[in-house]
Amino acid sequence: MADFIFKNNSMALVLVICSFGLCLVSTHAELQRFEQPAKTEGTLSFLVLGDWGRKGAFNQSEVAVQMGRVGEKMDIDFVVSTGDNFYDNGLTGKQDRAFVESFTQIYTANSLQKQWYSVLGNHDYRGNAEAQLSSQLRKIDSRWLCLRSFIVNSELAEIFFVDTTPFVKSYFTDAEGHTYDWRGIGSPRDYIANLLKDLKLALSESKAKWKIVVGHHAIRSIGHHGDTEELVRKLHPILKANNVDFYMNGHDHCLEHISDTESPIQFLTSGAGSKAWRG
Ligand SMILES: *[C@@H]1O[C@H](CO)[C@@H](O)[C@H](O)[C@H]1NC(C)=O
């Protein structure tokens, strides 16, 4: 695990008061929006991890312990998961014990008892994808929130979560023996067009100091999977046009920091591990 710490010298002092840890506010855009209360001193810290649910194996438990230590030191506000939450094939259903065995019983440190914001990865789509989106999981562990695409607003930073798996054509045309749970997607073309329209609108309206986009697949990567061509073509131009600061992803099981040569975007990969952000 490594830390990438970004400091912001002119921090806005914003306090959002919610009667619950998590509040949902309505918006004219299609993307659901969540307000994340900021710390009174106007700072924001969070951990990002991806490709993790292994019932403790593959060093998941060891990384979880280190996340607990770093989370404590940084006094984190929340945790972001970039997907591939449960290996190998997502959850079988809402009652799948893997949820407790790979999440609740692993991330036990005090500092990690915060809201988790998660998207789905391609491995999650190989199981019952809708189970992970179910509010019933929050009754088992209230930290859990996984949706396809949504926005978290903490004022200092606005984080735009994007469901990237349906962008990848080969999962539809050359599934290599895997089955994907495409319920709720309908026509992938329309799904992607609507998602990009909503994202564009939300990004253009954002007044946040930091604009961060999170997805499972890399736009740019020199790791095992490399670039995701569909995202280079369809998502990257929207991020460039809207002054996005960071794109954070998993999928490639490594740590990467790639700077865009055409815009200020920083591409950060944190698969099979975690890293930290502070603003
Ligand atoms: C766990 O971490 C140790 C120490 O870095 C490494 O030697 C080992 O290969 C890892 N195990 C797995 C299954 O990745």
PDBQT file of the ligand as one rigid body, heavy atoms in Angstrom, charges set to zero:
ROOT
HETATM    1  C1  LIG A 301       1.457 -11.267   0.462  1.00  0.00    +0.000 C 
HETATM    2  O1  LIG A 301       2.474 -10.334   0.738  1.00  0.00    +0.000 OA
HETATM    3  C2  LIG A 301       3.761 -10.896   0.842  1.00  0.00    +0.000 C 
HETATM    4  C3  LIG A 301       4.702  -9.812   1.316  1.00  0.00    +0.000 C 
HETATM    5  O2  LIG A 301       4.675  -8.704   0.455  1.00  0.00    +0.000 OA
HETATM    6  C4  LIG A 301       4.158 -11.495  -0.498  1.00  0.00    +0.000 C 
HETATM    7  O3  LIG A 301       5.445 -12.094  -0.400  1.00  0.00    +0.000 OA
HETATM    8  C5  LIG A 301       3.130 -12.545  -0.890  1.00  0.00    +0.000 C 
HETATM    9  O4  LIG A 301       3.412 -13.030  -2.184  1.00  0.00    +0.000 OA
HETATM   10  C6  LIG A 301       1.730 -11.978  -0.858  1.00  0.00    +0.000 C 
HETATM   11  N1  LIG A 301       0.762 -13.036  -1.068  1.00  0.00    +0.000 N 
HETATM   12  C7  LIG A 301      -0.148 -13.013  -2.035  1.00  0.00    +0.000 C 
HETATM   13  C8  LIG A 301      -1.043 -14.220  -2.132  1.00  0.00    +0.000 C 
HETATM   14  O5  LIG A 301      -0.276 -12.090  -2.806  1.00  0.00    +0.000 OA
ENDROOT
TORSDOF 0
